[in-house]
Amino acid sequence: MNPKESIALLKGYKTNEAQFEIRLDANESKNFLFPEGISNLDIEINLYPDNQATALRTEIGKYIGVNPEMIIEGNGSSELLELLVKTYVDKNEVILSFEPSFSMYPIYSQIYSTSYIAVPSNKDFSLNLDLMIEYAKKYNPKLIFICTPNNPTGYLIPKEEIIKLLNQTNALVAVDEAYMEFTNGLSSMIDQIQEYPNLVVLRTMSKAFGLAGIRLGYLLGNQNIIETLNKVKSPYHLNSLSQSVGVLALKKVDLVKENVLTIQKRRQLLELELSNLGFTIYPSSGNFLFIQSAIQNFDKLLMNKGILIRGFLGDLKSYYRITVGTKEENEILVKRIEEIIHENINNH
Ligand SMILES: Cc1ncc(COP(=O)(O)O)c(C=O)c1O
């Protein structure tokens, strides 16, 4: 059976399921919220979950400081990224984003036969919003994806620049803030939602909350957009277990803030150590570092030593993204990299 035309050539998102001693490839956090596990969840598993996730949205509203009516929950923020494309972009209409950025944007675009156009980054991987505005004027996009801090580079876009873009486009601007908790938060666009009816912001509990396994994300936007997205989403899309764990987690936001501070300190130390080892490091506002290495197949060499990081293809062949791990993981990482450097010198 042949799939529809847009799927025939689709290269799906690659995940790595192999066992590794240390995994620093997917920007997850450790399980710091529920180290003892979770028991006695008060849910009725025989019944469908709350279709509106009311308790969860109430807690998210308190955490973020917005009205729960301006929130829609998702099965990971991935589901909400797809929901935006599905709801707002017709076949052959344009989606604009930057390159490099989160790899799911072009994948969802392709699935729905939209036209994906990527604005190139500057040489240092900073993002040029003036160029994005030029592209927006030229290509008249229906939807613009902006990832800040950007995955995979860690670049944080100054807020004024996104506001400037919003003032010059009628496109729906979706700001993906999956990693915003790892910055000081001042660059978040959430407080602009009331100002701009064409702005939505996406967040996830997969990163700073350490809950990637429960697949929980959310989108903030004006009520009109939330109502529209609610019409399109599948019924009961977010299961009761994830809703309940999300509520419990949002009662522990102090621990999340502590975790973020710890990761920021570790990121700073790892950055220093890797730059002392000769890598080029790009300033990152996420829980990961984006680096360039002169060592060929650096990721494969680390894999052989039990550590998984994220490598790239094409123009980004010598670049790598490394999640900031625990203190011990980072120490082992640095030690194994030192070994690789020595082996590399001895082989030449
Ligand atoms: C920028 C960005 N957006 C969205 C996601 C998806 O997150 P999730 O579906 O786990 O909420 C990720 C995951 O890596 C990401 O890096």
Ligand as a Chemical Component Dictionary entry (heavy atoms), coordinates in Angstrom:
data_LIG
# 
_chem_comp.id                   LIG 
_chem_comp.type                 NON-POLYMER 
_chem_comp.pdbx_formal_charge   0 
_chem_comp.three_letter_code    LIG 
# 
loop_
_chem_comp_atom.comp_id 
_chem_comp_atom.atom_id 
_chem_comp_atom.alt_atom_id 
_chem_comp_atom.type_symbol 
_chem_comp_atom.charge 
_chem_comp_atom.model_Cartn_x 
_chem_comp_atom.model_Cartn_y 
_chem_comp_atom.model_Cartn_z 
_chem_comp_atom.pdbx_ordinal 
LIG C1 C1 C 0 12.954 22.946 20.293 1  
LIG C2 C2 C 0 12.130 21.780 20.654 2  
LIG N1 N1 N 0 10.807 21.869 20.553 3  
LIG C3 C3 C 0 10.011 20.841 20.860 4  
LIG C4 C4 C 0 10.546 19.649 21.293 5  
LIG C5 C5 C 0 9.603  18.519 21.567 6  
LIG O1 O1 O 0 9.464  18.307 22.900 7  
LIG P1 P1 P 0 8.335  17.367 23.513 8  
LIG O2 O2 O 0 7.524  16.801 22.400 9  
LIG O3 O3 O 0 9.077  16.329 24.275 10 
LIG O4 O4 O 0 7.537  18.279 24.393 11 
LIG C6 C6 C 0 11.912 19.496 21.419 12 
LIG C7 C7 C 0 12.502 18.227 21.839 13 
LIG O5 O5 O 0 13.656 17.955 21.750 14 
LIG C8 C8 C 0 12.737 20.594 21.085 15 
LIG O6 O6 O 0 14.065 20.505 21.160 16 
# 
loop_
_chem_comp_bond.comp_id 
_chem_comp_bond.atom_id_1 
_chem_comp_bond.atom_id_2 
_chem_comp_bond.value_order 
_chem_comp_bond.pdbx_ordinal 
LIG C1 C2 SING 1  
LIG C2 N1 SING 2  
LIG C2 C8 DOUB 3  
LIG N1 C3 DOUB 4  
LIG C3 C4 SING 5  
LIG C4 C5 SING 6  
LIG C4 C6 DOUB 7  
LIG C5 O1 SING 8  
LIG O1 P1 SING 9  
LIG P1 O2 DOUB 10 
LIG P1 O3 SING 11 
LIG P1 O4 SING 12 
LIG C6 C7 SING 13 
LIG C6 C8 SING 14 
LIG C7 O5 DOUB 15 
LIG C8 O6 SING 16 
# 
